[in-house]
Amino acid sequence: MRKKIVAGNWKMNTTPAEGVELAKGIVALKGEVCPSVSFIVAPPFTHLTEVMNVIKGSGIALAAQNCAAEAKGAYTGEVSARMIASIGAEYVILGHSERREYYGETSETLNKKMVQVFENGLSPIYCVGEKLEEREAGKHFDVVRAQIEEVIFKLTPEQFEKTVIAYEPVWAIGTGKTATADQAQEIHAFIRGVLAEKFGAKAENTAILYGGSAKPSNAAELFAKADVDGGLIGGASRVAADFIAIGKGF
Ligand code: 13P
């Protein structure tokens, strides 16, 4: 039985006070959703601790949006996986297209970040997805396969079991243009097949989330698909009622 997950990536939004209010709103409404749905929130680093204090005991898990590739030391401005774990976070989002695009994150960097994540008992939410021109050229399967092979194939089976995958087509992120449920299912099934090449039947248990303009009005159609196990939500995760409504899409 695969986990059903709705994760909110707040990106570079909210002050600590706003984040605390948002988290309180999510906690207050969570009871409306079937308990088999797991919620994760990923606030900015500045308020991980404060948001953790709000969600503690609610069953909602905490994620960081990134972590350093090194363990510790003279890396000004970086935040280590150990620091993140010490707050009580359980997940780290890795390989988001915004980090690949604006901060030059390569598979090599991501391999190092994966090591840090697992050494500190955290689980990665590993993002893959193609750009518009890649989809138009029919290269989306190749792009996603490479993103998986170069990073996920380096994991041990035990590490793989703790990994969540998020398929986020870059052309759907923040654009209001969602992949159709059929497009999502097609590539999610493809991703599961690629994972199975390396990890066999374990791939059946991997949660593969969809991300890219997911919202209450399209969540149910997406989540109805066999290989869509939830969502990684940007914009709609910053309105408590919308985030919760997406969870009701299962
Ligand atoms: P939007 O839901 O705003 O399109 O963002 C998706 C995303 O990038 C989540 O990581």
Boltz pocket constraint, residues with backbone or C-beta under 6 A from the ligand:
constraints:
  - pocket:
      binder: B
      contacts: [[A, 9], [A, 96], [A, 168], [A, 172], [A, 173], [A, 174], [A, 175], [A, 176], [A, 211], [A, 212], [A, 213], [A, 214], [A, 232], [A, 233], [A, 234], [A, 235], [A, 236]]
      max_distance: 6.0
